[in-house]
Amino acid sequence: MLEITCIIPFYNEGKSLLETVKIASKVPEFTEIITINDGSTNPETKRMMKKVEEEFPQVKLIDKKRNSGKAAAVKSGLLKVKTEWVFLLDADLRNLTIKELSKAMKLVDRHQDQLDLLILRRSPDDKFVRAIRHDILMSGERAMRVKDLQAVYDELDFKNYQLEMAINHYFQKNRKRCYWLQTELKNTYKINKWKLDDSWESYRQEIVGFVKYDGAKTYVKQVADFCYDSIEDLE
């Protein structure tokens, strides 16, 4: 069976951190789980971190004292990975299930010679999200080879709120074999997790980073021509 490390970056996720780890820890295809605290400040998240350490001693925790963004958090976790494949998992998802995660990892195992990237396609809250393909392009749930994710960091100049776009860019530019798998996963909006000021600042940084990263041309190209095939077409 293919060995896959699950990387879970988190920042002020509260109870959803514990729930995410509980589910991920029951996915038999995950050889190892690495969580990265990206400088969380709220007491609830810190309580959940202690619970994770107590209940899941096999889960590795990287505790960063200062917030540096998702891309930097994932990179710090990547340095600890020993497996060939890695799966990135956000800690704030709704409808996360063992069944869907296990299905995705089994498909990666079965078709590893035919694919380089598998994106778990989120179930959109509205038609506009699907129309602009953010349910695929901006999904944080991705399985890929460690060497490819490392190449994204080595080859591309991007910042913290542009990780998904940078991955898309690298795999599209290098003509890698990319597939999606439809899931029931849904986003948890920041405004429902954090204080209003923190939420808007995070949204602002994401939008600025999204617009600035490699220009509109790259985004349009991704919308038009990136990851249109379902992995289930290989079945």
Salt bridges, closest charged atoms under 4 A:
GLU13 OE1 - LYS193 NZ 3.03
GLU19 OE2 - LYS22 NZ 3.77
GLU29 OE2 - LYS106 NZ 2.75
GLU32 OE2 - LYS60 NZ 3.01
ASP38 OD1 - LYS64 NZ 3.99
ASP63 OD2 - LYS65 NZ 3.08
GLU84 OE2 - ARG145 NE 3.74
ASP90 OD1 - LYS70 NZ 2.87
ASP90 OD2 - ARG122 NH2 2.76
ASP92 OD2 - LYS193 NZ 2.87
ASP116 OD1 - ARG145 NH1 2.93
ASP116 OD2 - ARG177 NE 3.14
ASP125 OD2 - ARG94 NH2 3.41
ASP125 OD1 - LYS186 NZ 3.58
ASP135 OD2 - ARG121 NE 2.61
ASP135 OD2 - ARG130 NH1 3.68
GLU141 OE1 - ARG122 NH2 2.72
ASP148 OD1 - LYS176 NZ 3.14
GLU155 OE1 - LYS173 NZ 3.67
GLU164 OE2 - LYS70 NZ 2.53
GLU201 OE2 - ARG204 NH2 2.93
GLU206 OE2 - LYS190 NZ 2.44
ASP214 OD2 - HIS169 ND1 3.47
GLU232 OE2 - LYS103 NZ 3.00
GLU235 OE1 - ARG110 NH1 2.50
GLU235 OE2 - HIS111 NE2 2.39
